[in-house]
Amino acid sequence: MSRHLADHRARTTGARVKHFLRLARTPRETWLRVRGASGSTRLIQYLRIERGRAA
């Protein structure tokens, strides 16, 4: 029995992996938001509310 027609794919050159790694290595300031001092305060308030404690 021979292999199915879909199993006879040509070998890739790895271009997709190269592009993925290039994008992963470049810094993306667009997506990174600088968090101020309110970040820790907001987390503390969220945890307080989750525990059911009033202010």
C-alpha positions as CSV (number, residue, x, y, z in Angstrom):
1,M,0.0,0.0,0.0
2,S,1.3,3.4,-0.8
3,R,0.9,6.6,1.2
4,H,-2.0,8.9,0.7
5,L,-1.7,11.8,-1.8
6,A,-1.9,14.3,1.1
7,D,1.1,12.7,2.8
8,H,3.5,13.5,-0.1
9,R,4.1,17.1,0.8
10,A,7.2,19.0,-0.3
11,R,9.7,19.9,2.3
12,T,9.4,23.4,3.7
13,T,12.2,25.9,3.9
14,G,11.3,27.0,7.4
15,A,10.2,30.5,6.3
16,R,7.3,30.6,8.7
17,V,9.4,29.7,11.7
18,K,12.0,32.3,10.6
19,H,9.4,35.0,10.4
20,F,7.8,34.0,13.7
21,L,11.2,34.1,15.5
22,R,12.0,37.5,13.9
23,L,8.8,38.9,15.2
24,A,9.3,37.4,18.6
25,R,12.7,38.9,19.0
26,T,11.8,42.5,18.0
27,P,10.6,44.7,20.9
28,R,7.0,45.8,20.6
29,E,6.5,49.0,22.5
30,T,3.0,49.3,20.9
31,W,1.7,46.3,23.0
32,L,3.5,47.1,26.2
33,R,1.7,49.5,28.5
34,V,3.7,51.1,31.3
35,R,1.8,50.6,34.5
36,G,1.9,53.3,37.1
37,A,1.8,53.0,40.9
38,S,-2.0,52.3,40.7
39,G,-1.3,48.8,39.4
40,S,-0.5,47.3,42.8
41,T,-3.3,49.3,44.5
42,R,-5.8,48.0,41.9
43,L,-4.7,44.4,42.6
44,I,-5.1,44.9,46.3
45,Q,-8.6,46.3,45.9
46,Y,-9.6,43.5,43.6
47,L,-8.4,40.8,46.0
48,R,-10.2,42.5,48.9
49,I,-13.5,42.5,46.9
50,E,-13.0,38.8,45.9
51,R,-12.6,37.9,49.6
52,G,-15.9,39.6,50.3
53,R,-14.5,42.3,52.6
54,A,-16.0,45.8,52.7
55,A,-13.9,48.9,52.5
